Amino acid sequence: MLNNHDDREPLDVIEKLMWFLYMQVHWSLLHLVESQAPNEKALNCLCDALILFNEELMTHCASVRPLVTRIDNDFISTIRSSVYEEVFTLTAEHDQLDQQQRAELLHKKRTLLSQYCVTFHHGVFPIRDATFVLQYYSKY
């Protein structure tokens, strides 16, 4: 079994495993993007992948440098708008939901928002972009 504390495992096996995992995540994300289906799981998966492959990965092993994902401002804006649409907007259907359905919807939105906020904790997005969350969270 591979773990972070076992130095006996060959580094080439670990590197190939990380490369395979990286490619699998990107392949899955490609299919999610192509389907264009609104799905909170897609954003959760993306946040998990960004946390896994952020700059901190290089501090553990320099050979995994090609796996590190670098994020540009356009990508940050796209994620921010997706979070805004999924979490902070109310649709016309919201008024037609009963109390239990509203509670379930609110739980999904909170889960999505918490996953997005975890990316700030892990340094994936700049902390100044967290003001977006605070701005709308206080209104919502």
N, C-alpha and C positions, 0 to 999 in steps of 0.2 A: 504494500500500500504506500502511495506517495503522500508525504506531508511536508510541511515546512521545516520540521525539526530533524529530519532524517537525511544526513549528508552522505549516506551510503548509496543512494539512488544515482544512477548515471545522469549527468547534466544533459546529455543529448536526448535522453528519453523525456525528461521534464520539458525541455525546449520544444520537442516535437508534439508533446501533449498540449502545451500551451498554444502552439501554432494551430493545432487541430481545433481546439476549443475556440480560438479567435475566429477561424474561418467558419466554423459551425454557427457561431453567433451572428456573424455578418451575413451568412447565407440565409439564416432565419429572418433577419431584419430586412433583407432584400425582398423576400416573399411577402412580408407584412406591408412594406411600402408599396409594392406593386399592386397588392389587392385593394389598397386605399379604403379599407373598411375601418370605420372608427372603432378603436379598440383600446381600452385602458391597459390591457395586458401588453400591448406593443410599446407603450410609453414606459411601463414598468420594466420590461425587458431591456429597452434601450438604456434606461437609467442604471440598471444592474451592469450592463456591458460597459458603460462609461466609467462606472466606479471600478470595475475589475481591471480595465485597461487604461487607467489614467497615469499621470506622470509619476506617481508614487511607485508604480511597478518597476521602474528603472532602478530605484534605490535598492531593491532586493536582488536583482540580477541584471547585469549589463547586457547579457546576450539576448534578452527579450525586448531590447529597444525597438525593433521593427513592429512589435505588437502594440506599442503605445499609441493611443488615439489622441490626436491633436484637434482641438475644437476652434473653429473660427466664429466670428461675430454673426454671420448669417445663420449658422447652425444654432447658435444660442437664441437668436430671434425666433427661429422656427419652433424650437422647443418651448420657448416662452409663450408663443401664440397658441400652441397646442394645449399647454396647461391652462391657459386662459379660457379657451373654448370648452375644454372638458370639465373644468372645476368651477370657474367663476361666472359662467353664463347660465341663465335660466331659459329653458325652452317653453313653448306654449303647452307642451305636454305635462310640464311640472305641476300646473294647477289642477290637472285631471287625475293625478295620482292620489291614492289613498295614503293614510298615515304610515303604514308599514312600507309601502313602496318608496315613499319619500325618505324614510329612515335608511332603507337599503341604498338608495341613490346617494344620500349624504355620506354614508359609510364608504362607498366606492370613491367619491370625490375626495374625502379625507385621506384615504389610503393612497390615492394617486398624488395628492399634494405632499403627503409625508415622504413618499418615495422621491419626489422631485427635490424636496428640502434636504434629503440625505446626500444628494449630490453636492450640495454646498458644504456639508460637513466633511466630505472626503476630498474637497478641493477640485472637483471636476469643473464647476463653474465659478467665476469670480464672485466673491462675497457681495460685491456691490450690486449684483443682479438679484440678490435676495430681497432688495427693496420692492421689487415687483410683487412678490408674494405678500409682503406686509401691507402694501398699498391696497390691494384688493381684498385681503383677508379681513382687514378692519371694516371695510364696507360691506362685505358679505356676511 
